[in-house]
C-alpha cells in the first residue's frame, strides 16, 4: 500500500510538472544578432535597461579605383544610441554626417513569437522615426523653412525565426518627405523591405536585405537598396561587415535616396559596431 501510495504521488507530481511546463510562455530570442539587419530595423529590440551604442560607417564607392583606394579615402558615419525602456519598447536616435542629419525613433513590439502556453507564430513590431537634415541650403536666397527639412518613416516589421539557423522578415514602409526636389517625386513613398539571416557558425551569420520602392514615386537616378554582409559576435560587441549601394544609414536616405548601382560598382564597403551596456 505504501509503495502504491508513493507511486501515485510520483505520478501526480509528474502531472503537475507537465501542467506547469504547459503554462510557461517561451519567447523566441536572437532572431537576428542586432537590432538592425544591416540598415533595416530587425525583429530585435534592446531588453529593458539595455543601452546599445552604435557606430555605423560607409566608405566611398568601390569603383573609385586605386586613386580613391577603392573608396577608403571617403567616409560617411552615423553615431547613435538605442535604449530599451521595456522588453517591448525601444527608443533611439543618432546623428549622421550625410546631410548632417539628426534622427530619432520609437519601436514597439506588438506581438512576440512564442511557444508553450501562448503559441504566436510571428514577431510584429511597429517603428516610427523622424529626421531633420541641417546641411546648409544650396540656394540661401530662397525662403527655407525648418519644416522643409523634416522626414518621417513608419514601418511594420513582421517576421519569424524558422530555426536556429534561419530568420526572415518583411517590412512594409511609408516615408513622408515634407519637401521634394521636383514635381516628378512623391512626398509619400511606399516601399516593401525584406531581410534575412542565415547562421553560419556560433558567432557568424550571413545577412541580406532589399528594399523595393514601388514605381513612379522617385525621380530618375534613384535605385532600390540592396545590402549583403556578415554579423560577427565577439563578447559584448556585434561587428557587422557589409556591402551596400546605399550611402545613408537611416530610412529616409537608404529607402528614397539610394543612387548607387551594383552593376556599375557603385557599392560601399561598410561596417556597424554595436556595444551593449546594462544600465538598470
Buried (B, 14 or more C-beta within 10 A) or exposed (E): EEEEEEEEEEEEEEEEEEEEEEEEEEBBEBBBBBBBBBBBBBBBBBBBBBBBEBBBBBBBBBBBEEEBEBBEEBEBBBBBBBBBBEBBBBBBBBEBBBBEBBBBBBBBBEEBBBEEEEEBEBBBBEBBBBBBBEEEEEEEEEEBEEEBBBBBBBBBBBBBBEEEEBBBBBBEBBBBBBEBEEEEBBEEBBBEBBBBBEBEEEBEBEBBBBBBBEEEBBEEEBBBBBBBBBBBBEEEEBBBBBBBBBBBBBBBBBBBBBEBBBEEBBBBBBBBBBBBEEEE
